[in-house]
Amino acid sequence: MDGLTKMWASFTGMGLMIAASFLITFARLKLKGIIRGVVSTVAFLLLLLSIVYMLISIM
């Protein structure tokens, strides 16, 4: 993979980590009940996806 593609994969991973961080903070502070669980699950999935993108950027 060329360097430019690795850079974009890294930026995508960082963006997903930031989005996951904001979502989990919002869920913990503002939401209750089942909605909180759904938003937390989405944040966790974004975090896992960001890990995949970061691993791709290393290769």
N, C-alpha and C positions, 0 to 999 in steps of 0.2 A: 504494500500500500504506500502511496506517495505521501510526502510530508503534509501537503495541504489537506488531504482527506483525514489524516490523523489529527490535524489541528481542529477540524470541524467536528470530528467525533468527540474530541476532548471538550470543546465548547458545549456541545450538546449534553454531554454527561454532567458538566458543571451546572448548566441551566436546569437540568432535571433535578439535581440535588438541591438547588435553591428553591425550586417550585415545591419539592417535597417538604423542605424545611418550613416554608410559609404555610403550606396546607396543614401540617401537623400542629403548628403553633395556633393557627386559626381554629382548628378542630378542638384543641384542648381549652382554649380560652372562651370561645363564643358558642360552640355547639353542644347539644345534649342528645342523648338517646341514640336511635338507630342512625341518624344522619352523621353523628360524630364517628360512629364505627365505619360507615361507608367512606367518609372523607379520610379517615386514618388508613383504611385499607388502600385507597387510591394513592395516598402519600407513600405507603410502603412499596407498592408496585412501581411507582416512579423511582424510588430509591434503588430498587433492584435493577430496573432498566438503566439507570445511570451507572451502576457498577458494570454492567455489560458494556456500555459505551466506553467507559474508562479503560476496561481491559482491551477493547478493540483498539483504542488509541495507543496502547503500549506496544502492540504487535507490529 
